[in-house]
Amino acid sequence: MNTPSPQIASGFAPVTTSDRFVLLDALRALALVGVCFANLEWFTGYRLVPMASVEHWPLVDKVTMQLSQLFIDGKAFGLFSLLFGVGFAVQLHRAEARGTDGARFFARRLGILLLFGAVHALLLWYGDILQSYALVGFALLLFRHYSDRALLRWGVGLSLMGFLVNLGWHQLVPALPAATYEAHLDHAVRTFAGPSYGATLAANLGMIWEDQVLSWGPPVAGCWILARLLLGYCFGRWAMRTGFFQNPAAYARPLRRLFGWTLVVGLGGGLLLRAVSVLLLAHRLSPDGYLVLIREVLRDPADLALSVAYAAGFGLLALRARWAAALGVLAPMGQMALTNYLMQTLVGLWLCYGYGLGLGLIGHIGPFASVGVCAAEVLAQLAFSHWWMRRFRFGPAEWLWRSLSYGHWQPLRRPIPAVVAFG
């Protein structure tokens, strides 16, 4: 009689290739494409310039910027957050099927992810999102026994409430004056283009504090991220309970309805937001006017709706055999999402920052040129992901994350098939 390994006996074991859902991996790859372009906006520095200078951009850059804000900004990270919640539901379901409670194990994974995020943010790039996912993920644990209806109410409510939280945060922590903030951004851009890693680290810390704490605020980020985690968890739990991932065709009608409604709300709200932003920029209206109020109220619900529409649209495409095969091509990139996310940071630093081997191109790559940079980077990552996943079970970062989570090194290489000789 074989003795089960400690990880199997305790109810925890790494997900094997056969246990994965290709649709979820393909969606993670889609989110990575959006994250790549959204992050390039900050690496290249064109999101750090004063809004007044945008008036002098070429038309193609202005149009690209507006399209990015309509279809990508907030949606890629929103989709990642939804998938994070779905992943939580899948892990809990599988742990419970083995007769264990996966909450403690999930908390350990979050702690390790928090460590990864802290290293990423402090030593590499201020725009890290891993810390936010990890910290808000601990709050998600408190909701694991809530009903589906309660999760939906909390998810939608938190998304709508983010505006009020934002107002309250800026009452407690006033934002920097516009002139001071623009001077801070200009100093950061010049420092990032320079050759000193020490100066870059100092500017990086300044960006974390002034851009992510003073301007945005952890309570606001936590509110909006938790909304998506709860909605993703609600859907993931329902999907595991009903067998949606195994037979999505049985739910084609509600999936079409969800796609239609969220697309209308997301695109309608997004177009209104873009119109408001253009008016604000063209007329340089007061930041305290009613148009700004409309923009802040609409921003998160519109972003959330379009993120859900992307997920539902991918689900509908997966029902068609030809599209399902095409989506499967993306899956390896999504299987090593953490590795690819970190690689995008390294590529962005190499292209745009000046220290080490960096090319120092910050401020010299506009929005339209970023489209080509993003396309080349994504194609390279997709090719590398296919090459890697044919030889290994997990991406490098995923392997380290899993090994630390389980408390011992996980097997990385795929087994070599036995060769049968004839004759």
C-alpha positions in Angstrom: 0.0 0.0 0.0 1.4 3.4 -1.0 1.8 6.0 1.6 0.3 9.4 0.5 2.7 12.3 0.4 2.3 14.9 3.2 0.8 17.4 0.9 -1.8 15.0 -0.4 -2.6 13.7 3.0 -3.2 17.2 4.3 -5.6 18.0 1.5 -3.3 20.3 -0.4 -1.5 19.6 -3.7 -0.4 21.7 -6.6 -2.8 22.0 -9.5 -1.8 19.7 -12.3 -2.1 20.6 -16.0 -5.2 18.4 -16.4 -6.9 20.3 -13.5 -6.5 23.7 -15.1 -9.4 25.5 -16.8 -8.1 26.8 -20.2 -10.7 29.6 -20.3 -9.3 31.1 -17.0 -5.7 30.9 -18.3 -6.7 32.5 -21.6 -8.5 35.3 -19.6 -5.4 35.8 -17.5 -3.4 36.2 -20.7 -5.9 38.8 -22.0 -5.5 40.7 -18.7 -1.7 40.6 -19.1 -1.9 42.2 -22.5 -3.9 45.0 -21.0 -1.6 45.3 -18.0 1.4 45.5 -20.3 0.0 48.5 -22.2 -1.3 50.2 -19.1 2.0 49.9 -17.3 3.9 51.1 -20.3 1.9 54.4 -19.9 3.8 54.9 -16.7 7.2 53.4 -17.6 7.4 55.6 -20.7 6.4 58.6 -18.7 3.6 60.0 -20.8 1.2 59.6 -18.0 3.5 61.6 -15.8 3.5 64.8 -17.9 1.2 67.8 -17.0 -2.2 67.5 -18.7 -1.5 70.9 -20.4 1.3 69.4 -22.4 -1.2 66.8 -23.9 -2.6 69.6 -26.1 0.7 69.6 -28.1 0.7 65.9 -28.8 0.2 64.6 -32.3 -3.4 63.6 -33.1 -2.5 59.9 -33.3 -1.2 60.0 -29.7 -4.3 61.8 -28.5 -6.6 59.3 -30.1 -4.5 56.4 -28.8 -4.6 57.8 -25.3 -8.4 58.2 -25.4 -8.9 54.6 -26.7 -6.5 53.3 -24.0 -8.6 55.0 -21.3 -11.8 53.7 -22.8 -10.8 50.1 -23.3 -7.8 49.3 -21.1 -7.2 51.6 -18.1 -8.8 50.1 -15.1 -10.2 47.2 -17.1 -7.1 45.0 -17.3 -6.5 45.2 -13.5 -10.2 44.8 -13.0 -10.2 41.6 -15.0 -7.1 40.4 -13.0 -9.0 41.1 -9.8 -12.1 39.2 -10.9 -9.9 36.2 -11.8 -8.1 36.4 -8.5 -11.5 36.0 -6.8 -12.4 33.1 -9.1 -9.1 31.5 -8.2 -9.9 31.8 -4.5 -13.2 30.0 -5.1 -11.5 27.2 -7.1 -8.9 26.6 -4.4 -11.5 26.5 -1.6 -13.7 24.2 -3.6 -10.9 21.7 -4.3 -9.7 21.9 -0.7 -13.2 21.2 0.6 -13.5 18.3 -1.9 -10.4 16.8 -0.1 -12.1 17.3 3.2 -10.0 20.3 4.4 -10.5 24.0 4.9 -8.3 25.9 2.4 -8.5 29.3 4.1 -5.3 28.9 6.1 -3.4 27.7 3.1 -4.8 30.6 1.0 -3.7 33.0 3.8 -0.1 31.6 3.6 -0.1 32.1 -0.1 -1.3 35.7 0.4 1.6 36.3 2.9 4.1 35.1 0.3 2.5 37.2 -2.4 2.7 40.2 -0.1 6.4 39.6 0.3 6.9 39.4 -3.5 4.9 42.6 -4.0 7.0 44.5 -1.3 10.2 43.5 -3.0 8.8 44.4 -6.4 7.6 47.8 -5.3 10.5 48.9 -3.2 13.4 47.6 -5.3 12.0 47.8 -8.8 8.8 49.8 -9.6 6.3 51.9 -7.6 3.4 50.7 -9.7 3.2 47.2 -8.1 -0.3 45.7 -7.7 0.7 42.4 -5.9 0.7 44.0 -2.5 -2.8 45.3 -3.0 -4.1 41.9 -4.1 -2.5 40.3 -1.1 -3.7 42.7 1.5 -7.2 42.9 0.2 -7.2 39.1 -0.2 -7.0 38.8 3.6 -10.2 40.7 3.8 -11.7 38.3 1.2 -11.3 35.5 3.7 -13.9 37.1 5.9 -16.5 36.7 3.2 -15.9 33.1 2.3 -19.1 31.8 4.0 -21.4 34.6 2.7 -24.3 33.7 0.4 -24.1 34.4 -3.3 -26.7 37.2 -2.9 -24.7 38.8 -0.1 -21.5 38.7 -2.1 -23.2 40.3 -5.1 -24.6 43.1 -2.9 -21.2 43.7 -1.2 -19.4 43.7 -4.6 -21.7 46.1 -6.3 -22.1 48.2 -3.2 -18.3 48.6 -2.7 -17.8 49.6 -6.3 -20.4 52.3 -6.0 -19.2 53.4 -2.5 -15.6 53.9 -3.8 -16.5 57.4 -4.8 -17.6 58.3 -1.3 -14.5 56.7 0.2 -12.4 58.7 -2.2 -14.0 61.9 -1.1 -13.5 61.0 2.6 -9.9 60.1 2.0 -9.1 63.5 0.4 -10.8 65.3 3.2 -8.4 63.5 5.7 -5.3 63.6 3.4 -5.5 66.6 1.1 -3.8 66.1 -2.3 -0.7 68.0 -3.2 -1.2 71.4 -4.9 -1.2 71.0 -8.7 2.1 72.9 -9.2 3.8 70.9 -6.4 2.6 67.6 -7.8 3.7 68.4 -11.4 7.1 69.4 -10.1 7.3 66.1 -8.2 6.4 64.2 -11.4 9.0 66.1 -13.5 11.7 65.4 -10.9 10.8 61.7 -10.9 11.0 61.5 -14.8 14.4 63.1 -14.8 15.6 60.8 -12.0 14.3 57.7 -13.7 16.1 58.6 -16.9 19.4 59.1 -15.0 22.2 56.5 -14.3 21.9 56.3 -10.5 20.0 53.3 -9.0 20.1 54.9 -5.6 18.4 58.1 -6.8 15.9 55.9 -8.7 15.1 54.0 -5.5 14.5 57.3 -3.6 12.3 58.7 -6.4 10.5 55.3 -6.5 9.7 55.6 -2.8 8.5 59.2 -3.4 6.1 58.0 -6.1 4.7 55.3 -3.8 4.0 57.8 -1.2 2.8 60.8 -3.2 1.2 59.1 -6.1 -0.3 56.0 -4.6 -1.0 57.2 -1.0 -1.7 60.9 -1.3 -3.3 61.0 -4.7 -5.3 57.7 -4.7 -5.4 56.3 -1.2 -5.2 52.8 0.1 -8.8 52.8 1.3 -10.0 53.7 -2.2 -7.9 51.0 -3.8 -9.0 48.5 -1.2 -12.6 49.3 -1.7 -12.5 48.9 -5.5 -10.3 45.8 -5.5 -12.3 44.1 -2.9 -15.5 44.7 -4.9 -13.9 42.8 -7.8 -12.5 40.0 -5.6 -16.0 39.4 -4.1 -17.7 39.4 -7.5 -15.1 37.0 -8.9 -15.3 34.8 -5.8 -19.1 34.7 -6.1 -18.9 33.7 -9.8 -16.2 31.2 -9.2 -18.1 29.5 -6.4 -21.2 29.3 -8.5 -19.2 28.0 -11.5 -17.6 25.2 -9.4 -20.9 24.3 -7.9 -22.8 24.1 -11.2 -20.0 22.7 -13.4 -19.9 25.8 -15.6 -16.2 25.4 -16.5 -16.8 21.8 -17.6 -19.9 22.6 -19.7 -20.3 26.4 -20.4 -22.5 25.7 -23.4 -25.4 24.9 -20.9 -25.2 28.5 -19.7 -24.9 30.3 -23.1 -28.1 32.3 -22.8 -27.4 33.9 -19.4 -23.8 34.5 -20.6 -25.1 36.4 -23.6 -27.4 38.4 -21.4 -24.5 39.3 -19.0 -22.3 40.2 -21.9 -24.9 42.5 -23.5 -25.8 44.4 -20.3 -22.2 44.9 -19.1 -21.0 45.9 -22.5 -23.8 48.6 -22.8 -23.1 49.9 -19.3 -19.3 49.7 -19.6 -19.1 51.3 -23.0 -21.8 53.8 -22.3 -20.3 54.9 -19.1 -16.8 54.9 -20.6 -17.8 57.1 -23.5 -19.5 59.6 -21.2 -16.3 59.6 -19.1 -14.2 60.3 -22.2 -16.5 63.2 -23.2 -16.2 64.7 -19.7 -12.4 64.4 -19.7 -12.2 66.0 -23.1 -14.3 68.9 -21.9 -12.2 69.3 -18.8 -9.0 69.3 -20.8 -10.3 71.6 -23.5 -11.8 74.2 -21.2 -9.5 73.7 -18.2 -12.5 73.7 -15.9 -12.3 73.8 -12.1 -11.4 70.4 -10.5 -14.3 71.0 -8.1 -17.0 71.3 -10.8 -20.0 69.1 -11.5 -18.2 67.5 -14.5 -15.5 66.1 -12.2 -18.2 64.8 -9.9 -19.8 62.9 -12.8 -16.4 61.5 -13.8 -15.6 60.3 -10.3 -19.1 58.7 -9.8 -19.0 56.9 -13.1 -15.4 55.8 -13.2 -15.4 52.5 -11.2 -18.8 51.1 -12.2 -18.0 51.7 -15.9 -14.6 50.0 -15.5 -16.0 47.1 -13.6 -18.8 46.6 -16.1 -16.4 46.5 -19.1 -14.1 44.0 -17.2 -17.1 41.7 -16.7 -18.0 42.1 -20.4 -14.5 41.1 -21.5 -14.8 37.9 -19.3 -18.3 37.1 -20.6 -17.2 37.7 -24.2 -14.3 35.3 -23.9 -16.7 32.8 -22.4 -19.0 33.1 -25.4 -16.0 32.8 -27.8 -15.0 29.6 -26.0 -18.3 28.0 -27.0 -17.1 28.0 -30.7 -14.7 25.3 -31.6 -12.5 27.4 -33.8 -12.3 30.2 -31.3 -11.8 27.8 -28.4 -8.6 26.5 -30.2 -7.4 30.1 -30.7 -8.0 31.0 -27.1 -6.1 27.9 -26.1 -3.0 29.4 -27.7 -3.1 32.1 -25.0 -3.3 29.7 -22.1 0.5 29.1 -21.5 0.9 32.9 -21.0 -1.9 32.9 -18.5 -0.5 29.8 -16.7 2.6 31.8 -15.8 0.9 35.1 -15.2 3.0 36.1 -12.2 6.2 35.4 -14.1 5.0 37.4 -17.1 3.8 40.3 -14.9 7.3 40.6 -13.3 9.0 40.2 -16.7 7.0 43.1 -18.0 8.4 45.2 -15.2 12.0 44.2 -16.1 11.4 45.0 -19.8 9.8 48.4 -18.9 12.8 49.3 -16.7 15.3 48.2 -19.3 13.6 50.3 -22.0 12.7 53.4 -20.1 15.0 53.8 -17.1 18.6 54.9 -17.2 20.5 52.9 -14.6 22.5 49.8 -15.4 21.9 48.6 -18.9 18.7 50.7 -19.2 18.2 52.6 -22.5 16.7 55.6 -20.7 13.8 56.1 -23.2 11.4 57.5 -20.7 9.8 60.6 -22.2 10.7 59.5 -25.7 8.0 56.9 -26.4 4.5 58.2 -27.0 1.1 56.4 -26.7 1.0 55.3 -30.3 4.6 54.0 -30.3 3.7 52.1 -27.1 1.2 50.0 -29.0 4.0 48.6 -31.1 6.3 48.1 -28.0 3.4 46.3 -26.2 2.7 44.1 -29.2 6.3 43.0 -29.6 6.6 42.3 -25.8 3.4 40.3 -25.7 4.4 38.2 -28.7 7.8 37.5 -27.1 6.1 36.5 -23.8 3.7 34.3 -25.6 6.4 32.5 -27.5 8.5 32.2 -24.3 5.5 30.9 -22.3 4.9 28.1 -24.9 8.5 27.1 -24.9 8.7 27.1 -21.1 5.5 25.3 -20.4 6.4 22.5 -22.8 9.3 21.7 -20.5 8.2 22.8 -17.0 5.2 22.4 -14.8 5.1 26.0 -13.7 6.5 29.4 -14.5 9.7 30.3 -12.5 7.8 32.8 -10.2 4.9 30.4 -9.8 7.2 27.6 -8.9 8.9 29.6 -6.2 5.5 30.8 -4.9 4.2 27.3 -4.7 7.3 25.9 -3.2 7.3 28.4 -0.4 3.5 27.9 0.1 3.8 24.1 0.5 7.0 24.3 2.6 9.2 22.3 0.3 10.5 22.5 -3.3 8.0 21.4 -5.9 9.1 19.3 -8.9 9.6 21.7 -11.8 10.5 19.8 -14.9 7.9 17.8 -16.7 8.6 14.0 -16.8 10.3 12.8 -20.0 8.0 10.4 -21.8 9.4 6.8 -21.9 10.7 5.7 -25.2 9.5 2.3 -26.3 11.9 0.5 -28.6 10.7 -2.0 -31.2 12.6 -4.7 -33.0 
